[in-house]
């Protein structure tokens, strides 16, 4: 059996789509058909993680799966510039719900989390959460944005600055360093690492770009950044890199929802493109297993 370990955040979890429609599950089905053999894709995505957690998870837990290949999803919208360098900066958990260390120290936090988990009324009162559920994030068309979504995307414009300030440059180096840590650990066991760069919608949707730029000087931004820098640096540390931006640009469908995540069609597009790129990477692994 060929086993792929996938590490990422909510994109890999498959936020707001059925589990079977998340790209790791679709990828597993496609690879089994493509390679005509048993393939297992282990979905280790956790919503809210960033490269610091990816590295921590692989070092302490991921290697126990004994994968034949490690796959890292890197969403350029919030993974490019890792803001986490120490475990003390991380959120903790109360009854399985991620909370800040400050919130965890407050009296009654356990009861509040339990109520949030089991009471629809409590969630409505203590939101932010949409009562209609995930369908509320669906769009009528590619120009249908909520105000909240536009503000989220506006906060990410700095990701595409042509001239990166020192703080962002340091954060980029931190991200690459964290991926390098995974590559180094995996190489000790002869396991290849593939990094797929997932594009943000602000890189490809002209309706969204017009809203975001407004009176801004558009010349300050390059919406094909930061993939170029990431590709160069990640290949430099020994990772295989897959850039999915061209595939998304070429597809005219609206593949994002108003919570930044993909529709089922977006997940299917990702899986289909990954199969075509992973075929050559997996070929020597398949041959090696056949010789055992």
Secondary structure by P-SEA (a helix, b strand, c coil): cbbbbbbbccccccccccccccaaaaaaaaaaaaaccbbbbbbbccccccaaaaaaaaacccccccccbbbbbbcccccccccccccccbbbbccccccccccccccaaaaaaaaaaccaaaaaaaccccccccccccccccccccaaaaaaaaaacccccccccaaaaaaaaaaaaaaaaaaaaaaaacbbbbbbbbbccccccaaaaaaaaccccccccccccaaaaaaaaaaaabbbbbbaaaaaaacccccccccccccaaaaaaaaaaaaaaacccaaaaaaaaaac
